[in-house]
Amino acid sequence: MPIDETLYASPEPDHVRRNRRQRNLLRSTVPIAFVVLILTAVLSIAYFSYRSNKKAVLMLSNDVLDSLNRRVCEEVESYMSPAAHMVEIVGNVIKDDNFLFERLHEIDSLTRGIIRTYPQLASFPVADTRGNFLMPKKMPDGTIHTKLIEWQDGQPLVSWMRRNAAGIATGTEKSVDASYDPRNRTWYKGAVEKRGLFWTDVYIFYSDKKPGITASYPIRDSGGRILGALGLDFALDNLSHFLKTLRIGKTGLALILNEQGQVIAFPNPSRMMTKEQGKLRPRSIKELGDPTLLRAFNHYRISGHGHYTFDMSGIRYISMMSPLPKTMGKDWSVLMVVPEDDFVGFVASNNRNTLLLSLVIVAISAVLAILFALQSFRADKTAQMVSKWRQQLETQSTAFSQLTGKPAIFDPHQPEGMGQITEITAEVFNVERVGVWRLENENKMLVSEDIYRRENSGHTQGLELKREQYPGFLEAVQSGVFLIITHAAEDPRTAELKETYLKTLGTVAMLIAPLFLGEKVCGVLTFEKVDARTWSPEEMNFAEAVAGIISTRLSFGERDGAPKHFEKKANRGHAQDREQEPSAGEVPLTGTVKDDSDIALERGEAPDVPLDQKPSVGDLQPFAEENGAGTGTKEMTVLYAELRIHKAIAEGKPFTDAIAFIEKLTLSIGSLAGRHGISVQRMTGDTYICMSGAATGKENHAHVIAEMAMGMQRRCAQLFDEESLPMWARFGISTGQVILQRDHNGELLNFWGETVNSASIMAAYGIRGEIQVAESSYALLKADFLLQDRGSFFVEGQGEITTYLLSGKL
């Protein structure tokens, strides 16, 4: 057929096109429906078979756990109860006032016999009200030695009677250790106070270094008068060895806990103890470091005893928490945890093999059906791709029209142009955030020029990402290539931002386009999405075009003498750069304008608020009535700053006018305090303290102190830099109750408390030039400020603490 006839041939009738579509539909749907029907039948049979088998096995597993629980209960009962009866029997037999002297040999023989009979017993201490003491003790080699303390003429006589394996005395040793007084021990006092059988909590035996528990009973005469007490020391390692022998599935385990989560018995006895301040103590379940056991215990704390199932790291677990008999009057429970696959794994394996054979047959049928229907689907897919491509082109064309229609876009003298670029681009890309960032300080820092957030239609400037904190990310940015990030937290180029930036803002996917001045990378354009996303080539082309517009704007600024492409230099924590003012008639791209207080400081004028201004009576209300008329507590946020001026002078250039420098620094701090409405402040030597509370009129006093700290950080960096001195300042922030003392006029006399101490520790253990924040303040700041998790470390007197570094405001 000639070409012109083909181009201009009449269109097919509607009924022809309709019939052809119906035939194509019939050819594709019938085989596919047949394959789907077979596949559905096979999968349904496999599914219901697996479900029924799994249900039966899980019911059987519950019976297994119940049986194991009964076995543990019987073991604990047989382990503890006979010896408990022994202390009651011996306590009721002894009735003499001087039983330890008159019946010494009889009591020693009786108690040694009991220890020898029950292997779980470690020792059998007996004491009277005068401090006399007798204790047969089982030694590591199996022999039983006896310790005796006799009080004569006001002096204790201490001796050890040694015996061989046959129980025959081999000698007596005198001891100089006379510091032990049984009457001060928990087992003695508990039995006397309760006037009956008493069980101690679990503790570590002093000589054996093993966990144990003591059952004690008072000794009374026929009239009921207390003559003394006796006890039986149980070593719990045998219970741990018993738990180790239990077979719970393939990898399950059991342990015994008390109500507070303290470990009583564990299959690995060495993990039951921990050292704290040089002393051994029993571990809690949290300190075992097993998240699966802790999760199971938390289920019990919420719902009580019973069976539970839960998922952990993609694995499903079965747990059971059941109470032990209260033989000792203690609320002990048995916790058993086992992976569900230990019981049902073989069911899934058999079902999987059967299903695999069935699917091979289905797959052969499916291949034939897919080959038959593929041609029809390919045409539809091509049409959809063309339609989608056309829609993207139309959207991008509209966006370019909007961009080119705004004069401020290419004018570097109009800072609102950068915000218009980020807003329009965010809407076109359908992303949560679009940001323009600049490289500063000799490429050692990436600072946000403008970040547009669609969730609140807001703009943010001034966030800083420093090379020392994110070296890998800044290296990738300076490479000058597109960074296509599908999962930012896992990608090695952006993983460093996970804790401080990505997690805070919820960013998942990123597209990062470089910005150029000539051939030099001067910054980046970033697109952020809160879900995983694959970036299409069309989107990357559009991003490259927008980056070209921003680069053109920057080049105009260079050529016309406008402020340099990103003219605001970073001062925070760096002594080599200082903040530059724009020339007359120009506005910085960041939109930062100095206020009257800044100008007054540069002229050497006094600050708006005197440094020693004291809080009013209203600032100190309300006070706790019970603390007295002049003293009270209030929740406040405390800033503690260490300004080591003498160290900076010692490390810097020769410096003569230190007094003028200190006065200038003092005036700067006072001005900042006045601007933020902070009246409670004090400066002593190189230390500056200020506080903000609810009475300042601010709803969130932590925000006030955070902004004050960042202002001090910038001002100190600038002042130290002006004198060519190294930045020597550390800042700490903490929130909590502060004790305030005032006179009868309501004026502040003094303040102190744990919160002030915590803020001082944050500064003392901080990093030069940085603001370290306690966990109490982090909870109030994390929604509006950028904070970096610094981790946990040990502080003497405080223990293990978690701190954060304040980097900027969101």
Disulfide bonds with the S-S distance in Angstrom:
none
